[in-house]
Amino acid sequence: MSDSAARPKVAAVVVAAGKGLRVGGDLPKQYRRVGGRAVLTRTLAALAASPRIGRIQPVIAPDATDFFRECVAELEPALANKLAEPVPGGATRQQSVAAGLEGLARSGAPDLVLVHDAARPFVDEALIARAIEAGSEHGAAVPGVAVSDTIKLVETIAPGIGRVHETPSRENLRAVQTPQSFRFGSLLDAHRRAVAEGRDGFTDDGALAEWAGLAVVVFEGDARNRKITQAADLIEADRAFSKEAPAISEAPMTTYVTRLGTGFDVHAFTEGDHVWLGGIKIPADRGVLAHSDGDVALHALTDALLGAIADGDIGTHFPPSDEKWRGASSDQFLAHACSLVRAQGGKIDHLDITVLAEAPRIGHHREAIRARIAEIAGVPLSAVSIKATTTEKLGFVGRAEGLAAQAAATVRLPEVEVDTGTETAERRS
């Protein structure tokens, strides 16, 4: 049997649904930035970079979709492709892990699952490899590091006061970390049993596995794999990751230049019962005459992005003379333009569209259109705006002969400053 055939299919659940406000401020700790990137972005990047992990199931708070999309937008496409659609977590860590496991079960159960806290961005490939090896061999394994402080077991006798009950030997104590590694079926069964028996409140999956009767082993953890819990942890992590950035004396300093691109598209009406606008099918008394699906909003937005990076127009990349694109869905045009921006190391800051039409009215569809564009472009909902106007009965739009859209896209592209004292050379593709 080849090595690839013998290797177990491994997935990871990343628990990122907690509020994590002990670090201070209103933003959960997993979305705070350390060394210029969100904690969650760093954690996802570290796991996705492992060739041993094939799929990652994020678990996030129901109201954190925009934050999550911002994190994913900063990942390299090859890493982002390993991420499954996030699932909403529960009120407790145990409920969130269960939600992640059920998400993996629906999309195809792996052989082995790693459960990792989003607030541990220092996880590295060596620790991941040890977790997979231990989980594969023993079925349930958690990383642990030796305890350096003396530990006391106490019983509380007054607020803030405890009487020492026992002083266990440090030799047998381990501080447990993540990623914790399990045979997928065993851990899923344990979680389902806990739900059925009304058991909730396990603070880690090793404890839940022990409760379910699984033999859990402890393998060598990593003292550097610390968890961000308090404000001091956040500050220390920021310092640590900032040190990883190349010094100015070692490499050119990378900054960003803001670019604005615009686009415009128009289509005449013809027979039909719907139009496509912003990736949403809208009922109408007429359709549009077009080679593709005729989505003027996505076409204009695609051209705006291509304009921002000076890379031709939609006809350059998707010629109307090519039958391959007849009737094509325009979401792939926009997705392509977004990928070209990111291939240059760019970031999409804002997308703004204005639809010019007497009909159909888009008011009832506005939020659906914004959500669809945000999904296609991989940006937060707050970065998408869509408006509509008429032309006061003037021109072809006013005569209801067709509809049009204009768009603007704001992006940031990397710029390399050359240390000549007078010149700035822009990096172009």
C-alpha positions as CSV (number, residue, x, y, z in Angstrom):
1,M,0.0,0.0,0.0
2,S,1.4,3.5,-0.9
3,D,2.0,6.1,1.7
4,S,-0.9,8.2,0.3
5,A,-3.3,5.3,0.5
6,A,-2.3,4.5,4.1
7,R,-2.6,8.1,5.2
8,P,-5.8,8.8,7.1
9,K,-8.3,11.4,5.8
10,V,-7.9,14.3,8.3
11,A,-10.1,17.3,8.9
12,A,-10.0,20.0,11.5
13,V,-12.8,21.8,13.5
14,V,-11.8,25.3,14.5
15,V,-13.8,26.6,17.4
16,A,-14.3,30.4,16.9
17,A,-17.8,31.0,18.2
18,G,-16.8,32.5,21.6
19,K,-17.2,36.1,22.7
20,G,-13.6,36.2,24.1
21,L,-14.0,39.7,25.6
22,R,-11.6,39.2,28.5
23,V,-8.8,40.8,26.4
24,G,-10.8,44.0,26.5
25,G,-12.9,46.0,24.0
26,D,-15.9,44.9,22.1
27,L,-14.3,42.8,19.5
28,P,-13.9,39.0,20.2
29,K,-10.2,38.0,20.6
30,Q,-10.2,35.8,17.6
31,Y,-10.8,38.8,15.3
32,R,-8.3,41.1,17.0
33,R,-5.1,41.7,15.0
34,V,-1.7,40.5,16.0
35,G,1.2,41.4,13.8
36,G,-1.2,43.0,11.3
37,R,-3.5,39.9,10.8
38,A,-6.5,38.7,12.7
39,V,-5.8,35.9,15.3
40,L,-8.3,33.7,13.4
41,T,-6.6,34.4,10.1
42,R,-3.3,33.2,11.5
43,T,-4.9,30.1,13.1
44,L,-6.7,29.1,9.8
45,A,-3.5,29.8,7.8
46,A,-1.4,27.6,10.0
47,L,-3.8,24.6,9.8
48,A,-4.6,25.0,6.1
49,A,-0.8,25.1,5.3
50,S,-0.5,21.6,6.6
51,P,-0.5,19.1,3.7
52,R,-1.9,16.5,6.2
53,I,-5.2,18.4,6.7
54,G,-7.6,18.2,3.8
55,R,-10.6,20.2,5.1
56,I,-11.2,22.7,7.9
57,Q,-14.7,23.3,9.4
58,P,-14.9,26.7,11.0
59,V,-17.5,27.3,13.8
60,I,-18.4,30.9,14.3
61,A,-21.0,33.0,16.2
62,P,-24.2,33.6,14.1
63,D,-23.5,37.3,14.0
64,A,-19.9,37.1,13.1
65,T,-20.2,36.3,9.3
66,D,-18.7,39.7,8.2
67,F,-15.7,39.3,10.6
68,F,-15.1,35.8,9.3
69,R,-15.2,36.9,5.7
70,E,-12.7,39.5,6.4
71,C,-10.4,36.9,7.8
72,V,-10.8,34.5,4.9
73,A,-10.2,37.3,2.4
74,E,-6.7,37.7,3.8
75,L,-5.8,34.0,3.2
76,E,-4.0,32.9,0.1
77,P,-6.6,31.2,-2.3
78,A,-4.9,27.8,-2.0
79,L,-5.4,27.9,1.8
80,A,-8.9,29.4,1.7
81,N,-10.0,26.5,-0.6
82,K,-9.6,24.1,2.3
83,L,-12.2,25.9,4.3
84,A,-15.8,24.5,4.5
85,E,-18.7,27.0,4.9
86,P,-18.7,28.1,8.5
87,V,-21.5,26.7,10.8
88,P,-23.0,28.6,13.7
89,G,-21.8,27.6,17.1
90,G,-23.7,27.2,20.3
91,A,-23.8,28.8,23.7
92,T,-21.0,26.6,25.0
93,R,-17.7,25.3,23.6
94,Q,-19.1,21.8,23.7
95,Q,-22.1,22.8,21.6
96,S,-19.9,24.5,19.1
97,V,-17.6,21.5,18.6
98,A,-20.7,19.3,18.2
99,A,-22.0,21.7,15.5
100,G,-18.6,21.5,13.7
101,L,-18.6,17.7,13.8
102,E,-22.1,17.5,12.4
103,G,-21.0,19.9,9.7
104,L,-18.2,17.5,8.7
105,A,-20.5,14.5,8.9
106,R,-22.9,16.2,6.4
107,S,-20.1,16.9,3.9
108,G,-18.3,13.6,4.2
109,A,-16.8,12.2,7.4
110,P,-13.0,12.1,7.7
111,D,-11.1,9.3,9.4
112,L,-9.5,11.6,11.9
113,V,-10.5,15.0,13.3
114,L,-8.5,17.6,15.0
115,V,-10.3,20.0,17.3
116,H,-8.5,23.3,17.7
117,D,-9.2,26.6,19.4
118,A,-9.2,29.7,17.2
119,A,-7.3,31.6,19.9
120,R,-4.2,29.4,19.5
121,P,-2.5,31.0,16.4
122,F,1.0,29.6,17.3
123,V,0.2,26.0,16.2
124,D,2.8,24.7,13.8
125,E,3.3,21.7,11.5
126,A,5.4,19.7,14.0
127,L,2.6,19.8,16.6
128,I,-0.1,19.0,13.9
129,A,2.0,16.0,12.8
130,R,2.3,14.7,16.4
131,A,-1.4,15.1,16.9
132,I,-2.3,13.2,13.8
133,E,0.2,10.4,14.6
134,A,-1.1,10.1,18.2
135,G,-4.7,10.2,17.2
136,S,-4.2,7.6,14.5
137,E,-2.5,5.2,16.8
138,H,-4.6,5.6,20.0
139,G,-7.9,7.0,18.8
140,A,-8.0,9.8,21.3
141,A,-5.1,12.1,22.1
142,V,-4.5,15.5,23.5
143,P,-1.3,17.6,23.6
144,G,0.1,18.5,27.0
145,V,3.1,20.4,28.4
146,A,4.7,19.8,31.8
147,V,3.6,22.1,34.6
148,S,6.4,24.3,36.1
149,D,4.4,25.8,38.9
150,T,3.4,23.9,42.1
151,I,-0.3,23.1,42.0
152,K,-2.6,23.1,45.0
153,L,-6.0,21.5,45.3
154,V,-8.0,23.6,47.7
155,E,-11.5,23.8,49.2
156,T,-13.0,27.3,49.4
157,I,-13.6,28.5,53.0
158,A,-14.3,32.1,52.3
159,P,-14.5,34.4,49.2
160,G,-11.0,34.4,47.7
161,I,-9.7,32.0,50.4
162,G,-9.1,28.3,50.0
163,R,-7.7,25.7,52.4
164,V,-5.1,23.4,50.8
165,H,-6.5,19.9,50.4
166,E,-3.7,18.3,48.4
167,T,-0.4,19.1,46.6
168,P,-0.2,16.7,43.7
169,S,3.2,15.9,42.2
170,R,4.1,18.0,39.2
171,E,5.7,15.0,37.6
172,N,2.3,13.6,36.7
173,L,0.6,17.0,35.8
174,R,0.2,18.3,32.3
175,A,-1.4,21.5,31.0
176,V,-3.6,20.4,28.1
177,Q,-3.7,22.3,24.7
178,T,-5.2,21.9,21.3
179,P,-5.3,20.5,18.6
180,Q,-6.8,17.4,20.2
181,S,-7.0,14.4,17.9
182,F,-9.7,11.7,17.7
183,R,-11.1,9.1,15.4
184,F,-14.0,11.0,13.9
185,G,-16.7,8.4,14.5
186,S,-15.8,8.0,18.2
187,L,-15.8,11.7,19.0
188,L,-19.1,12.3,17.1
189,D,-20.8,9.4,18.9
190,A,-19.5,10.8,22.3
191,H,-20.9,14.2,21.5
192,R,-24.3,12.8,20.4
193,R,-24.5,10.7,23.5
194,A,-23.7,13.7,25.7
195,V,-26.6,15.6,24.1
196,A,-28.9,12.7,24.5
197,E,-28.1,12.5,28.2
198,G,-28.2,16.2,28.8
199,R,-24.5,16.5,29.6
200,D,-23.2,19.9,28.7
201,G,-20.3,21.9,30.1
202,F,-17.2,19.9,29.2
203,T,-14.4,22.4,28.6
204,D,-12.4,20.3,26.3
205,D,-13.0,17.2,24.1
206,G,-10.5,15.1,26.0
207,A,-12.7,15.4,29.1
208,L,-15.8,14.5,27.1
209,A,-14.0,11.5,25.5
210,E,-12.9,10.3,29.0
211,W,-16.5,10.6,30.2
212,A,-17.7,8.6,27.2
213,G,-15.3,5.8,28.1
214,L,-12.5,6.4,25.6
215,A,-8.9,5.9,26.6
216,V,-7.2,9.3,26.1
217,V,-3.4,9.6,25.8
218,V,-1.3,12.8,26.2
219,F,1.4,13.5,23.6
220,E,4.0,16.1,23.7
221,G,2.6,19.6,23.3
222,D,4.4,22.9,22.6
223,A,5.0,25.6,25.2
224,R,4.9,28.1,22.4
225,N,1.4,27.1,21.5
226,R,-0.1,29.4,24.0
227,K,-3.7,30.5,24.0
228,I,-4.7,34.2,23.8
229,T,-7.0,34.8,26.8
230,Q,-6.0,38.1,28.5
231,A,-5.0,41.5,27.2
232,A,-1.4,40.7,28.1
233,D,-1.6,37.6,25.8
234,L,-2.8,39.7,22.9
235,I,0.0,42.2,23.4
236,E,2.7,39.5,23.6
237,A,1.3,37.8,20.5
238,D,1.4,41.0,18.6
239,R,5.0,41.4,19.5
240,A,5.8,37.9,18.5
241,F,4.2,38.0,15.1
242,S,5.5,41.5,14.4
243,K,9.0,40.2,14.9
244,E,8.4,37.6,12.1
245,A,8.0,40.5,9.5
246,P,11.2,41.1,7.5
247,A,13.2,44.0,8.8
248,I,13.4,47.1,6.6
249,S,17.1,46.5,6.2
250,E,16.5,43.0,5.0
251,A,13.7,43.6,2.4
252,P,11.8,46.4,0.8
253,M,9.0,47.8,2.9
254,T,5.6,46.9,1.4
255,T,2.8,49.5,1.6
256,Y,-0.4,49.8,-0.3
257,V,-1.7,52.2,-2.9
258,T,-5.4,52.7,-3.3
259,R,-6.9,52.3,-6.8
260,L,-10.4,53.2,-8.0
261,G,-11.9,51.5,-11.0
262,T,-15.3,52.1,-12.7
263,G,-17.5,50.1,-15.0
264,F,-20.6,50.5,-17.0
265,D,-23.0,48.0,-18.7
266,V,-26.3,48.2,-20.6
267,H,-28.7,45.6,-22.1
268,A,-31.8,46.1,-24.1
269,F,-35.1,44.4,-23.1
270,T,-36.5,41.5,-25.0
271,E,-39.1,38.8,-24.4
272,G,-38.8,37.0,-21.1
273,D,-40.1,36.8,-17.5
274,H,-37.0,37.7,-15.4
275,V,-33.8,39.6,-15.3
276,W,-30.6,38.9,-13.4
277,L,-29.3,41.7,-11.1
278,G,-26.4,41.3,-8.8
279,G,-26.6,37.5,-9.0
280,I,-30.3,37.4,-8.0
281,K,-33.1,36.3,-10.4
282,I,-35.8,38.9,-10.3
283,P,-39.3,38.4,-11.8
284,A,-40.1,40.9,-14.6
285,D,-42.4,41.3,-17.5
286,R,-39.4,41.2,-19.9
287,G,-36.0,39.7,-20.1
288,V,-32.8,41.2,-21.6
289,L,-30.9,40.6,-24.8
290,A,-27.5,39.3,-23.9
291,H,-24.8,36.7,-24.8
292,S,-24.5,35.6,-21.1
293,D,-27.2,36.0,-18.5
294,G,-27.2,39.8,-19.0
295,D,-26.5,40.7,-15.4
296,V,-25.7,44.4,-15.8
297,A,-24.8,44.9,-12.2
298,L,-22.2,42.1,-12.1
299,H,-20.9,43.0,-15.5
300,A,-20.3,46.6,-14.5
301,L,-18.7,45.5,-11.2
302,T,-16.4,43.1,-13.0
303,D,-15.2,45.9,-15.3
304,A,-14.7,48.2,-12.3
305,L,-12.4,45.6,-10.7
306,L,-10.5,45.0,-13.9
307,G,-10.1,48.7,-14.3
308,A,-8.7,49.1,-10.8
309,I,-5.9,46.6,-11.7
310,A,-5.5,47.9,-15.3
311,D,-6.2,44.4,-16.8
312,G,-8.5,45.0,-19.7
313,D,-12.3,44.6,-19.6
314,I,-14.9,41.8,-19.3
315,G,-14.8,41.3,-23.1
316,T,-11.0,40.7,-22.9
317,H,-11.4,37.9,-20.5
318,F,-14.8,36.5,-21.6
319,P,-15.2,37.3,-25.4
320,P,-18.9,37.4,-26.5
321,S,-17.7,35.7,-29.7
322,D,-16.9,32.6,-27.7
323,E,-19.9,30.2,-27.5
324,K,-18.5,28.9,-24.2
325,W,-20.0,31.9,-22.5
326,R,-23.5,31.9,-24.1
327,G,-26.0,32.0,-21.3
328,A,-23.2,31.8,-18.7
329,S,-23.9,32.9,-15.1
330,S,-22.1,36.2,-14.5
331,D,-21.1,35.3,-11.0
332,Q,-18.1,33.5,-12.5
333,F,-17.0,36.8,-14.2
334,L,-17.0,38.7,-11.0
335,A,-15.2,35.8,-9.1
336,H,-12.5,35.8,-11.8
337,A,-11.9,39.5,-11.5
338,C,-11.7,39.2,-7.7
339,S,-9.1,36.4,-8.0
340,L,-7.0,38.6,-10.3
341,V,-7.0,41.3,-7.7
342,R,-5.9,38.9,-5.0
343,A,-3.3,37.3,-7.3
344,Q,-1.6,40.7,-7.3
345,G,-1.6,40.7,-3.5
346,G,-4.5,43.2,-3.6
347,K,-7.4,43.8,-1.1
348,I,-10.9,44.7,-2.1
349,D,-12.1,47.5,0.1
350,H,-15.5,48.6,-1.3
351,L,-17.9,47.7,-4.2
352,D,-20.6,50.2,-5.2
353,I,-23.3,49.7,-7.9
354,T,-26.0,52.0,-9.2
355,V,-28.7,50.4,-11.4
356,L,-30.5,52.7,-13.9
357,A,-34.0,51.3,-14.8
358,E,-37.6,52.2,-14.8
359,A,-38.4,48.6,-14.1
360,P,-38.0,46.2,-12.4
361,R,-37.8,47.8,-8.9
362,I,-35.0,46.3,-6.8
363,G,-36.0,47.7,-3.4
364,H,-37.3,44.3,-2.1
365,H,-34.2,42.5,-3.4
366,R,-31.5,45.0,-2.3
367,E,-30.3,43.0,0.7
368,A,-30.3,39.7,-1.2
369,I,-28.2,41.3,-3.9
370,R,-25.7,42.8,-1.4
371,A,-25.4,39.4,0.3
372,R,-24.9,37.5,-3.0
373,I,-22.2,40.0,-4.2
374,A,-20.4,39.8,-0.8
375,E,-20.4,36.0,-1.1
376,I,-19.1,36.0,-4.7
377,A,-16.4,38.6,-3.9
378,G,-15.4,37.2,-0.5
379,V,-15.9,40.5,1.2
380,P,-18.0,41.6,4.2
381,L,-21.5,42.7,3.6
382,S,-20.5,46.2,4.8
383,A,-18.2,46.5,1.8
384,V,-21.1,46.2,-0.7
385,S,-23.5,49.0,-1.7
386,I,-26.2,48.9,-4.3
387,K,-28.6,51.7,-5.3
388,A,-31.2,52.2,-8.0
389,T,-32.5,55.3,-9.9
390,T,-34.6,56.1,-12.9
391,T,-33.7,58.7,-15.6
392,E,-36.8,60.8,-15.2
393,K,-38.3,59.3,-18.5
394,L,-35.2,60.5,-20.5
395,G,-33.2,58.3,-22.9
396,F,-33.5,54.6,-23.6
397,V,-33.8,53.8,-19.9
398,G,-36.6,56.4,-19.5
399,R,-38.4,54.9,-22.5
400,A,-38.1,51.5,-20.8
401,E,-36.1,50.1,-23.7
402,G,-33.5,48.6,-21.5
403,L,-31.5,48.9,-18.2
404,A,-28.0,49.8,-17.2
405,A,-25.6,49.8,-14.3
406,Q,-22.5,51.7,-13.3
407,A,-20.1,50.5,-10.7
408,A,-17.1,51.6,-8.7
409,A,-14.5,49.4,-7.0
410,T,-11.9,50.5,-4.5
411,V,-8.9,48.2,-4.1
412,R,-5.5,48.4,-2.4
413,L,-2.5,47.1,-4.4
414,P,0.9,46.4,-2.9
415,E,3.6,48.9,-3.6
416,V,7.3,48.4,-3.0
417,E,9.3,51.4,-1.8
418,V,12.8,51.3,-3.3
419,D,15.4,52.8,-0.9
420,T,16.8,55.4,-3.3
421,G,15.6,58.4,-1.4
422,T,13.6,59.7,-4.4
423,E,11.9,56.9,-6.1
424,T,8.9,54.6,-5.4
425,A,8.6,51.6,-7.7
426,E,5.1,50.1,-7.9
427,R,5.0,46.3,-8.2
428,R,2.9,45.4,-11.2
429,S,1.8,42.0,-12.5
